[in-house]
Amino acid sequence: MNKRKTLLQKFMEFNAAKGMANAKKKTLLAVSGGIDSAAMCELFSDAKFPFAIAHCNFQLRGEEADEEESFVKNLGRKYGVEVFVKKFETKKYAEEKNTSVQLAARELRYAWFEELRKEKELNLIATA
């Protein structure tokens, strides 16, 4: 008997052991468009865990950021889930708060994720 577990089996066992994502909890997935967040979508889909997608466009990389936004919207269509996208004026926010762009982006995204979680009555927020 093969004792090796698949990534999906490990994912499901981890969530069960930690009391996190499952088929009865809808999770908001923070999806950047990178391989890690795309893989997270695939795992949630394969596990049949309900989810929605949130994507932040910080408007820092021009056309590349817009292409990632389009990719994430296509992921939503692929999985048949809602996709929420928000464009942020990250540089302006950073200047107003006298902080780094990186810290500004973190503050903006996590505040928005929590707002979405409450508004859409989602149970969890997952990042990759």
N, C-alpha and C positions, 0 to 999 in steps of 0.2 A: 504494500500500500504506500502510495506517495504521501510523505509527511509534509511536503512543502505546501504552504498555503498561498493562495492567490492574493494579490493586493486587495481585491474586492473583499475577500473573506477577512483579511486583517482589518480593513476599514470598518466593516460591519461589526466585528468583534470589539474593536476599540470603542466605537460609539456606544455599543450596548454596555460595555463595562463601565464607561464614564457617565452613562445616563444622558448622552448628548443626542445627536441627530438620530431619527428613526422614522418609520413610515407614518407616524401620527403627529410629528412636529414639522412644521414648514419652516425652512431655513432660508435666510437671505444670504446668497453667496456674493462676496465682493470679488468681482472678476475684472482683472486688469487687461486681459487679452494675452497674457503670457502663458507659457506651457503649464506652469503650476496651477493657475486658476482654471485653465481649460481642462486639465486632468481632474480637478476637483468637481467640475460639472459632470464629467463622464462617470466618476465614482457615485455621485448622488443619483444620477440617472439609472445606472446599473443596479444600485441598491434599492431603487424605487422609493427613495426618500423625496418628499415633495420640496421644491425649492423655487425661488425667484432669483433673479440676477440684478445686481446693482453695479453700475460702471461709472466711474468718475473720469471726466475729461478736464484735466487741470489747465488745458490750453497752454502748455509749456513747450510742446514739440511740433507745433503746426500741423502739417499734413499727416505726419506719422501718428499723432494723437487721434486725428479724425479717422484714420484707417483702422486703428485699434477699436474705436467706438463702433465702426461698421462691423468689424469682426465679431465683437461681443453681441451685437444685435442679431447677427446670423446664428450665433450659438443659441440664443433664445429661441429662434425659429426652429432650429434643429431639435431642441429638446421640448418644444411646445410650452415654454414657460414665459412669464412676464419678465420684461427687462426694463429697468429704470435707469435712466441716464441723466446725469447732471453735469453741466458745464460750470466750472468755477473760475472766478477771477483771482487766481492764486497769488500772482505777483502783487496785485493791489492789496489783497488781504494781508500778505506778509509785511508790506510796507506800513499799512495801518496799525498792525499789531507789533511792529518793530521786531520781527522774528525772521527766521530763515524760511525760505520757500519750502524746504522739506518739512519743517515743523508745521507750517501753515497748511500744507496739503494733508498732513496727518490729522490735524484738528478739524479741517473741513470735512474730510471723508468720514471720520468716526461720528461726528455730530449728525451728518446726513444719514448714515447707516442706522443710527439709533432712532432718528425721526421716522425713517421708512419702516423700521421694525414695528414701532408703535402704531403708526398710521395704517399699515397693511395687516396688522395683527399677526405678525410673524413671531415664531418662538425663539429663534436663534439667529446669530450672525456668524458666518464662517469666512475666514480669510485663508489664503494659501501662501 
